[in-house]
Amino acid sequence: MAKDKDKSGFQSSAGLIRYFDSEDEKSIKIHPYYIVGLAVGVSAIVIACNWLWPT
């Protein structure tokens, strides 16, 4: 019984790997530095708004 479970796991994950490999070519590429910069910028805006208009 244990051998059947090992074989089915590889087949089910192989489909996911094939799906993500095919989608990678069509997806939008965003450099990670832009994401980090956006997070820092939004954080700075939130902190500035909290400092300017305290509750």
Secondary structure, 3 states (H helix, E strand, C coil): CHHHHHHHHHHHHHHHHHHHHHHHCCCCCCCHHHHHHHHHHHHHHHHHHHHHCCC
